[in-house]
Amino acid sequence: MELDNKVCVITGGASGIGAATCRAFAAKGARVVVTDINMEGARQVAEEIGGLAIACDVSVEAEVNNLVAESEKQLGPIDLFFNNAAVATGGNPLNTPIDVWQDQWNTNVMAHVYAVRAVLPGMLARGQGYLLHTASMAGILTSQGNLTYATTKHAVVGLAEWLSITYHDEGIRVSLLAPLGVRITICGICCRTYQGTRGRSRHGCLGCPVRIISYPD
């Protein structure tokens, strides 16, 4: 998709991959909606790129619906929706509380479903649209010491594959981003959580880069 003048909504846009994508899309001429539960951070990124900041807890369907409605009210129909926001706390099948499983399922999986339900009907009516999903290599391989995250990211991979196959002939394009290791807040938490466990190697936690080439601004 050519991004010039396209309306793009990016969740988790206040930091990390989301913020970097906001900047990159804006540089290509997109009209970007920066959304995050961290409104202060979202506003900072939006001001930097000339975008629109909207607060949203993507784990709540009503808030996702409001995000879509407000974005379209101010900028017009959404051309691309980037489901990027996620949480990770580490976990295993024996000791991780069920409410932690549910929280991660709501944010890491159902948020994608809520967004699809909100934007896909309009995209189908127009005969075009783009759905972009951040999963992880944890959803293709796995993530030591982080069962909850790996499980939810496998679900995102399955969702994106299904959407791509089902709606391709109706003009809908679907892409999946599956990073191996990115130095963001989530990764830092996991590194500290699993220090000294089987989830680490002599280079750091499994899934983190062996050597840092550079840091984002």
C-alpha positions as CSV (number, residue, x, y, z in Angstrom):
1,M,0.0,0.0,0.0
2,E,1.2,3.5,-0.9
3,L,0.9,5.4,2.4
4,D,0.7,8.9,1.1
5,N,-2.5,10.5,2.5
6,K,-3.7,7.2,3.9
7,V,-5.3,7.1,7.3
8,C,-3.3,4.7,9.5
9,V,-4.2,3.8,13.1
10,I,-1.3,2.4,15.2
11,T,-1.9,0.9,18.6
12,G,0.9,0.9,21.2
13,G,2.1,4.0,19.4
14,A,3.7,5.8,22.4
15,S,6.9,3.8,22.4
16,G,8.9,1.0,20.8
17,I,7.8,-0.5,17.5
18,G,4.6,1.5,17.6
19,A,6.3,4.9,17.9
20,A,8.9,3.9,15.3
21,T,6.1,2.9,12.9
22,C,4.2,6.1,13.5
23,R,7.3,8.1,12.5
24,A,8.0,6.0,9.5
25,F,4.5,6.1,8.2
26,A,4.2,9.8,8.7
27,A,7.5,10.3,6.8
28,K,5.7,8.5,3.9
29,G,2.8,10.9,4.0
30,A,0.4,8.9,6.0
31,R,-2.1,10.6,8.4
32,V,-1.4,8.8,11.6
33,V,-3.5,8.1,14.6
34,V,-1.2,7.4,17.6
35,T,-3.1,5.4,20.2
36,D,-1.9,4.0,23.5
37,I,-3.0,3.6,27.0
38,N,-0.2,6.0,27.8
39,M,-1.8,9.2,26.6
40,E,1.1,11.4,27.5
41,G,3.5,9.3,25.4
42,A,1.0,9.1,22.5
43,R,0.5,12.9,22.5
44,Q,4.3,13.4,22.4
45,V,4.7,11.2,19.4
46,A,1.6,12.7,17.7
47,E,3.0,16.2,18.2
48,E,6.3,15.2,16.8
49,I,4.9,13.8,13.5
50,G,1.8,16.0,13.1
51,G,-0.6,13.1,13.9
52,L,-3.6,12.6,16.1
53,A,-3.4,11.1,19.6
54,I,-6.3,9.1,21.0
55,A,-6.2,7.3,24.3
56,C,-7.3,3.7,24.2
57,D,-7.1,0.5,26.3
58,V,-7.2,-2.0,23.4
59,S,-8.3,-4.8,25.8
60,V,-11.7,-3.2,26.1
61,E,-13.9,-3.6,23.0
62,A,-15.9,-0.4,23.7
63,E,-12.7,1.6,23.7
64,V,-11.5,0.1,20.4
65,N,-14.9,1.0,18.9
66,N,-14.6,4.5,20.2
67,L,-11.0,4.7,18.8
68,V,-12.2,3.7,15.3
69,A,-15.2,6.1,15.4
70,E,-13.2,9.1,16.6
71,S,-10.4,8.4,14.1
72,E,-12.9,8.3,11.2
73,K,-14.8,11.3,12.5
74,Q,-11.6,13.4,12.5
75,L,-9.7,11.9,9.5
76,G,-12.0,9.8,7.4
77,P,-12.2,6.1,6.7
78,I,-9.3,4.0,8.1
79,D,-7.1,2.6,5.3
80,L,-4.7,0.7,7.6
81,F,-5.0,-0.6,11.1
82,F,-1.9,-1.7,12.9
83,N,-2.6,-4.0,15.8
84,N,0.7,-3.6,17.7
85,A,0.0,-3.1,21.4
86,A,0.9,-6.1,23.7
87,V,1.8,-7.0,27.2
88,A,4.2,-9.6,28.6
89,T,4.9,-10.7,32.1
90,G,6.3,-14.2,31.8
91,G,4.4,-17.2,32.9
92,N,4.1,-21.0,33.1
93,P,1.2,-23.4,33.3
94,L,1.5,-24.2,37.0
95,N,1.9,-20.9,38.8
96,T,0.7,-18.1,36.6
97,P,-2.7,-16.8,37.9
98,I,-5.6,-17.2,35.6
99,D,-6.3,-13.5,35.7
100,V,-2.8,-12.9,34.2
101,W,-3.7,-15.3,31.4
102,Q,-7.0,-13.5,30.8
103,D,-5.4,-10.0,30.8
104,Q,-2.8,-11.1,28.2
105,W,-5.4,-12.8,26.1
106,N,-7.5,-9.7,26.1
107,T,-4.7,-7.4,25.1
108,N,-2.6,-9.6,22.9
109,V,-5.4,-11.4,21.0
110,M,-8.9,-10.0,21.6
111,A,-7.7,-6.5,20.9
112,H,-6.9,-7.6,17.3
113,V,-10.3,-9.2,17.0
114,Y,-12.0,-6.1,18.3
115,A,-10.2,-4.0,15.8
116,V,-11.0,-6.3,12.9
117,R,-14.7,-6.3,13.9
118,A,-14.6,-2.5,13.9
119,V,-12.8,-1.7,10.7
120,L,-13.2,-4.7,8.4
121,P,-16.9,-4.0,7.4
122,G,-16.0,-0.6,6.1
123,M,-12.9,-1.9,4.3
124,L,-15.0,-4.6,2.6
125,A,-17.5,-2.1,1.5
126,R,-14.8,0.0,-0.1
127,G,-13.1,-3.0,-1.6
128,Q,-9.7,-2.3,0.0
129,G,-7.9,-2.0,3.3
130,Y,-4.9,-3.2,5.2
131,L,-4.6,-5.1,8.5
132,L,-1.2,-5.2,10.1
133,H,-0.6,-7.4,13.2
134,T,2.5,-7.5,15.5
135,A,3.0,-11.1,16.6
136,S,6.5,-12.3,17.5
137,M,8.9,-15.1,16.8
138,A,7.5,-16.4,20.1
139,G,4.3,-17.1,18.1
140,I,6.2,-19.0,15.5
141,L,8.8,-20.7,17.6
142,T,8.4,-20.1,21.4
143,S,9.7,-18.0,24.3
144,Q,11.5,-19.7,27.2
145,G,9.8,-18.8,30.5
146,N,7.0,-16.9,28.9
147,L,4.2,-19.3,28.1
148,T,1.4,-16.7,28.3
149,Y,3.1,-14.5,25.7
150,A,4.1,-17.4,23.4
151,T,0.6,-18.8,23.5
152,T,-1.1,-15.5,22.7
153,K,1.3,-14.7,19.9
154,H,0.7,-18.1,18.3
155,A,-3.0,-17.1,18.3
156,V,-2.2,-13.8,16.6
157,V,-0.3,-15.7,13.8
158,G,-3.4,-17.9,13.3
159,L,-5.7,-15.0,13.2
160,A,-3.6,-13.1,10.6
161,E,-3.2,-16.2,8.4
162,W,-7.0,-16.8,8.5
163,L,-7.8,-13.2,7.6
164,S,-5.3,-13.1,4.8
165,I,-6.6,-16.3,3.2
166,T,-10.3,-15.4,3.7
167,Y,-10.4,-11.8,2.5
168,H,-7.6,-11.5,0.0
169,D,-9.9,-11.7,-3.0
170,E,-12.1,-9.0,-1.5
171,G,-9.2,-6.4,-1.6
172,I,-8.1,-6.8,2.0
173,R,-4.4,-7.2,2.6
174,V,-3.0,-8.6,5.8
175,S,0.6,-8.6,7.0
176,L,2.2,-10.0,10.1
177,L,5.3,-8.6,11.9
178,A,7.2,-11.3,13.9
179,P,10.3,-9.7,15.5
180,L,12.8,-12.0,17.1
181,G,14.3,-9.5,19.6
182,V,13.7,-5.8,20.0
183,R,15.0,-3.8,22.9
184,I,11.7,-2.3,24.1
185,T,10.1,-2.1,27.5
186,I,8.5,-5.6,27.4
187,C,11.8,-7.2,26.5
188,G,13.6,-5.4,29.4
189,I,11.0,-6.7,31.8
190,C,11.5,-10.2,30.6
191,C,15.2,-10.0,30.8
192,R,15.1,-9.0,34.4
193,T,12.4,-11.5,35.3
194,Y,14.3,-14.5,33.9
195,Q,17.8,-13.7,35.0
196,G,19.3,-16.9,36.2
197,T,16.6,-19.2,34.8
198,R,16.7,-21.7,31.9
199,G,15.3,-18.9,29.7
200,R,18.7,-17.3,29.5
201,S,21.9,-18.0,27.7
202,R,25.4,-16.5,28.3
203,H,24.5,-13.7,25.9
204,G,21.2,-12.7,27.6
205,C,17.6,-13.9,27.6
206,L,16.7,-16.2,24.7
207,G,14.9,-14.1,22.2
208,C,16.9,-11.0,22.8
209,P,19.6,-9.9,20.3
210,V,23.1,-11.2,21.0
211,R,24.7,-7.9,20.2
212,I,23.0,-4.4,20.1
213,I,23.9,-2.7,16.9
214,S,22.2,0.6,17.8
215,Y,19.4,2.0,19.9
216,P,16.3,3.9,18.6
217,D,16.1,7.6,19.4
